[in-house]
Amino acid sequence: MKELSSKITYKGKDYKLVFNLNVMEEIQDEYETIDKWGSLTDGKSGEVNIKALVFGITAMINEGIEIDNEENGTNEPPMSHKRVARIISEIGFAKVTKDMNELVVESVKADEKNE
């Protein structure tokens, strides 16, 4: 697994989405495995589980905020689940889902290439 990031833009501000071990740990704590969470969010077996989707995006955005705070000496607070859900609604559910899934897949592929 390689740490990768992408971004979403909301109201003129970029938010970094980061998928790394910290995010994976949060997802495992909530959903037991990355695979279980992935099957809830990929939409391949039916409707996307909104709670799981927002949980993952929130973890990714908050990890990006924490990294930026550390690197830039800033103190931006983490985002709440509800705030992230509003952002997803505004940007577009399909786009955010696609971006998130691509980030996760590319992160895993990058790791497989390094083995």
Helices and strands as residue ranges (DSSP letters): E 4-10, E 13-19, H 21-31, H 34-41, H 50-72, H 81-91, H 93-114
